[in-house]
């Protein structure tokens, strides 16, 4: 059984969108949008037992990590036990947003250096635990196809009601594609006036080729009555291709 007693050190949070991790001061429209996503998720994955959900995006900067963390927090607010896994082993940010610091995590587990019990830590949110990315490895793609990744997911399925996995953008590197096969569903993250139709179409095509179960699309930065956040289908925004330098060679 996973240990839930390990604490973490504090670090400064940094969000990639126009709002921070949700808290008591977050705008009502934003918190309600996440509750709507939570409700939609419960219908999209109607199954007994743990639900393992992967979040990804097409390119860098669309808000996938902020969305992953805030969705995990919103799920934990229903008294569900939630684990968020930072499977972005190239540019991890879950620990920063959750205000924790630890030297071990998923990469260390996949390398066989530590056990899952040693790597999972508590957060400041009740019922929400995190498996940080750990030390950035030289071979993240190979590690994520390791049979230990499947073992980790099967292990945490027995402990948590929800497992949220934050991964790399699929149009930049292929790391997320083998992970998608281990999940019950995938949520795509996009951003209005930032993402392009071309990049989103490419991302969806790659996920479908990997036989991923795409549950839906979350649109960040929607310009509607909710202003800062929205949930839409098939609206990706205007032409922008982002910077790929942090993840790959494009």
C-alpha positions in Angstrom: 0.0 0.0 0.0 1.2 3.5 -0.8 2.4 5.6 2.1 0.5 8.9 2.5 2.7 10.4 5.2 5.6 11.7 3.3 5.7 15.5 3.3 7.3 17.9 0.8 9.2 21.1 0.9 7.7 24.4 -0.3 8.6 26.2 -3.5 7.1 29.1 -5.4 4.2 28.4 -7.7 4.0 29.6 -11.3 1.1 29.2 -13.7 1.1 29.3 -17.5 -2.3 30.9 -17.7 -3.8 34.1 -16.5 -4.8 32.6 -13.1 -3.1 30.6 -10.4 -4.0 27.2 -9.0 -7.6 27.5 -7.8 -8.2 28.5 -4.2 -10.7 30.4 -2.2 -9.9 33.6 -4.1 -10.3 32.2 -7.5 -13.1 33.7 -9.7 -16.4 31.9 -9.5 -16.6 31.4 -13.3 -13.2 29.6 -13.2 -14.1 27.2 -10.4 -17.5 26.5 -11.9 -15.8 25.7 -15.3 -13.7 23.1 -13.6 -16.7 21.6 -11.8 -18.4 21.3 -15.2 -15.3 19.4 -16.5 -15.5 17.2 -13.4 -19.1 16.5 -14.1 -18.5 15.8 -17.7 -15.7 13.4 -16.8 -17.9 11.4 -14.5 -20.3 10.7 -17.4 -17.5 10.2 -20.0 -15.8 7.5 -18.0 -18.8 5.7 -16.4 -17.1 2.7 -14.8 -16.6 1.2 -11.4 -13.3 1.5 -9.7 -10.4 3.8 -10.3 -10.4 6.2 -13.3 -7.1 6.9 -14.9 -7.2 10.1 -17.1 -4.3 11.5 -19.2 -4.1 15.2 -20.1 -2.0 16.4 -23.0 -1.9 19.2 -25.6 -0.6 19.7 -29.1 2.1 22.3 -28.3 3.8 24.0 -25.4 1.9 26.8 -23.5 -1.7 25.7 -23.9 -2.2 25.2 -20.2 -2.2 21.4 -19.8 -0.4 21.3 -16.5 -2.5 24.1 -14.9 -5.6 22.2 -16.1 -4.3 18.9 -14.8 -3.6 20.3 -11.4 -6.8 22.2 -11.1 -8.9 19.3 -12.3 -7.1 17.1 -9.7 -7.9 19.6 -6.9 -11.6 19.8 -8.1 -11.9 16.1 -8.0 -10.4 15.9 -4.5 -13.0 18.4 -3.3 -15.6 15.7 -3.7 -13.8 13.6 -1.1 -12.5 11.3 -3.8 -8.9 10.1 -3.4 -6.8 11.5 -6.2 -3.2 11.0 -7.4 -1.7 13.3 -10.0 1.3 11.9 -11.8 3.8 14.3 -13.5 4.7 12.2 -16.6 6.2 15.2 -18.4 9.8 14.0 -17.9 11.2 16.8 -20.1 9.7 20.0 -18.6 7.9 19.0 -15.4 5.8 21.7 -13.7 3.3 19.9 -11.5 5.4 20.1 -8.4 5.9 23.9 -8.9 2.2 24.5 -9.2 1.4 22.3 -6.2 4.0 24.2 -4.2 6.2 21.2 -3.4 9.8 20.2 -3.8 11.3 16.7 -3.8 14.3 15.1 -5.4 12.6 11.8 -6.3 9.6 10.9 -8.4 8.4 9.0 -11.5 11.7 8.9 -13.3 13.3 7.4 -10.2 10.6 4.7 -9.9 10.9 3.9 -13.6 14.6 3.5 -13.2 14.2 1.1 -10.3 16.0 3.5 -7.9 13.1 4.0 -5.5 9.8 2.4 -4.7 6.4 4.0 -5.4 5.9 4.4 -1.7 9.1 6.5 -1.4 8.2 8.8 -4.3 4.5 9.7 -3.7 4.0 12.8 -1.4 1.2 14.7 0.1 0.0 18.1 -1.0 -1.7 20.9 0.9 -5.0 19.7 -0.5 -7.0 17.0 1.4 -7.2 13.7 -0.4 -4.8 14.8 -3.2 -1.3 13.2 -3.5 1.3 13.6 -6.2 3.9 11.5 -7.9 6.4 14.2 -9.1 8.4 13.8 -12.2 11.7 13.3 -10.3 15.1 13.9 -11.8 14.9 14.7 -15.5 16.4 11.7 -17.3 18.4 11.5 -20.5 15.9 9.0 -22.0 12.4 10.0 -21.0 10.7 8.3 -24.0 12.3 5.0 -23.3 11.5 5.1 -19.6 7.8 5.7 -20.3 7.6 2.6 -22.5 9.2 0.6 -19.7 7.0 -2.1 -18.3 7.3 -0.5 -14.9 5.0 2.3 -16.1 2.2 -0.1 -16.5 3.0 -1.7 -13.1 2.8 1.8 -11.5 -0.6 2.6 -13.1 -2.0 -0.8 -12.1 -0.7 -0.3 -8.6 -2.2 3.2 -8.1 -5.5 2.0 -9.6 -6.0 -0.1 -6.4 -5.5 2.9 -4.1 -7.1 6.0 -5.7 -10.5 6.9 -7.1 -8.9 9.1 -9.8 -5.4 9.2 -11.3 -4.6 12.3 -13.4 -1.5 12.0 -15.6 0.1 15.2 -17.0 2.1 14.4 -20.1 4.2 16.1 -22.8 2.6 17.8 -25.9 2.0 15.2 -28.5 3.1 17.3 -31.5 6.5 17.9 -30.1 7.5 14.5 -28.7 5.9 11.0 -28.7 6.3 10.4 -24.9 2.6 10.7 -24.2 1.4 8.2 -26.8 2.4 4.9 -25.1 1.0 6.3 -21.8 -2.4 6.9 -23.4 -2.8 3.2 -24.0 -2.7 2.6 -20.2 -5.4 5.1 -19.4 -9.2 5.0 -19.5 -9.3 8.3 -21.4 -7.5 11.3 -22.7 -8.4 15.0 -22.4 -6.9 17.4 -25.0 -6.0 20.9 -23.8 -6.1 23.8 -26.2 -6.0 27.6 -25.9 -8.0 30.2 -27.7 -6.1 32.7 -29.9 -3.0 30.6 -29.4 -3.4 27.1 -30.7 -3.8 26.3 -34.4 -6.2 24.0 -36.2 -3.2 22.4 -37.9 -1.5 21.4 -34.6 -4.8 20.2 -33.0 -5.7 18.1 -36.0 -2.2 16.6 -35.9 -2.4 15.9 -32.2 -5.8 14.2 -32.5 -4.6 12.1 -35.5 -1.6 10.9 -33.4 -3.7 10.0 -30.4 -6.2 8.1 -32.6 -3.4 6.2 -34.3 -2.2 5.2 -30.8 -5.7 3.9 -30.2 -6.3 6.5 -27.4 -9.8 7.1 -26.0 -10.2 10.8 -26.5 -12.9 12.0 -24.1 -13.0 15.7 -25.2 -11.3 19.0 -25.5 -10.8 21.7 -22.9 -10.5 25.2 -24.2 -8.4 27.6 -22.1 -8.7 31.4 -22.4 -12.2 31.3 -23.9 -13.6 34.7 -24.7 -17.1 34.3 -23.5 -19.1 35.1 -20.4 -16.7 33.1 -18.3 -13.8 35.1 -19.7 -10.8 33.2 -18.3 -11.9 29.6 -18.9 -14.2 27.6 -21.1 -15.2 24.2 -22.3 -15.8 23.8 -26.0 -15.6 21.2 -28.7 -13.7 21.7 -32.0 -12.7 25.3 -31.5 -9.0 25.6 -31.4 -8.2 29.3 -31.8 -6.1 31.3 -34.3 -2.9 30.5 -36.1 0.0 30.0 -33.7 2.5 27.2 -33.6 4.3 27.9 -30.3 8.0 27.3 -29.4 9.1 23.7 -29.6 12.7 24.3 -28.4 12.1 23.2 -24.8 10.9 19.7 -25.9 12.3 18.8 -29.4 14.0 19.9 -32.5 11.2 21.6 -34.4 
